[in-house]
Amino acid sequence: GAGLTLSEEYNPEYINKKTELKSTVNKKLTLNDSPAIDAIILDSGNGAKITLTDDPKNQSIPSRALQIAPEGEPNLAGNVNIQSEKKDINLFTKAEEGRIFIECLNESGSNQVIEIQTNGDDTCAIRIKTNGKVDIEAEKIGINATDSINMKAGAAINIEAGGNLSLKSGGT
């Protein structure tokens, strides 16, 4: 079952141009130059794959993309973990109107959470910085600090409530 396949197959229905290295238990490295696929595919043999595309014509995955995915149903696995033992993990866009999205896409999902956390001592911080503005939009917003909450504005602070506005203090 293991081996190396070199294919230069042309027929009216499709073009099959690929180089594939396969292990005895179906682990595969495929360099596929067929116009419909046009990608490098690393397949673990248990259904999990990493696909790096050039410009596939079948439109199933975008051009110049990296896709990490399990295959087949039901999807019983599929975590993607990015971890660095020594240095930073950086995620950048240099586009003029670049955007970075982190989103739970399943509209019928429940208990979806996006969590950002540090685990070090009290010198650790989570910072959100921009030259523009920060918008927070939600049905409900909860803020809980075990110590102080400090707010400062270079201009006015405006608070508007559609109902009651309650303030409670244990001191002044």
C-alpha positions in Angstrom: 0.0 0.0 0.0 2.9 2.4 0.4 4.5 4.1 -2.5 5.1 7.1 -4.7 2.6 8.0 -7.5 3.5 10.4 -10.3 0.4 11.2 -12.5 0.2 13.1 -15.7 -3.3 12.0 -16.8 -5.3 14.0 -19.2 -8.8 13.2 -20.5 -11.9 15.2 -21.6 -13.5 15.2 -18.2 -10.5 16.1 -16.0 -6.8 16.6 -15.6 -5.0 14.5 -13.0 -1.5 16.0 -12.5 0.0 15.1 -9.1 2.9 13.6 -7.1 1.8 11.6 -4.1 3.8 9.9 -1.3 1.7 7.4 0.6 2.5 5.3 3.7 1.2 1.8 4.5 -1.5 3.1 6.7 -2.8 5.8 4.3 -0.8 8.8 5.5 -0.3 11.0 2.3 1.6 14.0 1.1 0.0 15.1 -2.2 1.4 17.8 -4.5 -1.6 18.3 -6.8 -1.2 20.5 -9.9 -4.6 19.6 -11.4 -6.4 22.9 -12.1 -9.5 21.9 -10.1 -7.5 21.1 -6.9 -4.2 23.0 -7.3 -2.9 22.4 -3.7 -0.5 20.7 -1.4 -2.4 18.3 0.9 -1.0 16.6 4.0 -3.4 13.8 5.1 -2.9 12.0 8.5 -4.7 8.9 7.3 -7.4 9.2 9.9 -9.4 11.9 8.0 -7.6 15.0 9.3 -6.0 17.1 6.6 -4.0 20.3 6.0 -4.6 21.9 2.6 -2.5 24.7 1.2 -4.0 26.0 -2.0 -2.6 27.9 -5.0 -5.5 28.8 -7.3 -8.1 25.9 -7.3 -10.7 26.2 -10.0 -13.3 24.0 -8.2 -14.1 26.9 -5.8 -14.4 24.5 -2.8 -11.6 26.4 -1.0 -10.3 29.9 -1.7 -7.0 30.6 -3.6 -3.8 31.0 -1.5 -5.5 29.6 1.6 -4.5 27.3 4.4 -7.3 25.0 5.6 -7.0 22.6 8.6 -10.0 20.3 8.8 -11.3 16.9 9.8 -13.0 15.0 7.0 -16.1 12.9 7.0 -19.2 12.8 9.2 -19.8 12.9 12.0 -17.1 15.3 13.1 -16.0 13.9 16.4 -12.7 15.8 16.4 -11.4 19.1 15.0 -9.6 21.3 17.5 -7.0 23.6 16.0 -4.4 24.6 18.6 -1.7 27.2 18.0 0.9 27.2 20.8 4.4 28.6 21.3 6.6 27.4 24.0 9.3 30.2 23.7 8.0 33.3 22.0 5.0 35.2 20.7 2.2 34.1 18.4 1.4 37.0 15.9 -1.6 37.4 13.7 -1.3 40.4 11.3 -2.9 41.9 8.2 -1.1 44.5 6.1 -4.1 45.2 3.9 -5.2 48.8 3.5 -8.7 47.8 4.8 -7.5 44.7 6.6 -9.8 43.0 9.1 -9.3 40.0 11.5 -12.3 38.0 12.5 -12.7 35.6 15.4 -16.2 34.1 15.3 -18.3 31.1 16.4 -20.1 30.4 13.1 -22.8 27.8 14.1 -26.0 29.8 14.4 -27.8 27.0 16.1 -25.0 26.4 18.6 -25.3 27.0 22.3 -22.9 28.0 25.0 -20.4 29.4 22.5 -17.6 31.4 24.2 -14.7 33.4 22.9 -12.3 33.8 25.8 -9.1 35.8 26.1 -7.1 35.2 29.3 -3.7 35.5 30.9 -2.6 33.2 33.7 0.5 35.0 35.1 0.7 37.3 38.1 -0.9 40.8 38.6 1.6 42.4 36.2 -0.1 40.7 33.3 -2.6 42.6 31.1 -5.0 42.4 28.2 -4.9 45.6 26.2 -7.2 46.7 23.4 -5.6 49.6 21.5 -6.7 51.7 18.5 -6.4 55.2 17.0 -10.1 54.9 16.3 -12.8 53.8 18.7 -13.7 50.6 20.5 -17.3 49.4 20.1 -18.9 46.8 22.3 -22.3 45.5 21.2 -24.2 42.8 23.1 -27.6 42.0 24.5 -26.1 42.1 28.0 -22.7 43.3 29.3 -21.3 42.2 32.6 -18.1 43.7 34.1 -16.7 42.2 37.3 -13.5 43.3 39.0 -12.2 41.8 42.2 -10.4 45.1 42.8 -10.8 48.7 41.4 -12.4 49.9 38.2 -10.8 53.0 36.9 -12.3 55.1 34.1 -10.9 58.3 32.7 -12.1 60.4 29.8 -10.3 63.4 28.1 -13.8 64.8 27.4 -17.3 64.1 28.6 -18.6 60.8 30.0 -22.1 60.1 28.8 -24.3 57.4 30.3 -27.9 56.8 29.0 -30.3 54.3 30.4 -33.6 53.3 28.7 -34.8 52.4 32.2 -33.6 53.1 35.7 -30.0 54.0 36.5 -28.8 52.5 39.8 -25.5 53.3 41.5 -24.6 51.6 44.8 -21.5 52.2 46.9 -20.1 50.8 50.1 -18.4 54.1 50.7 -18.5 57.7 49.5 
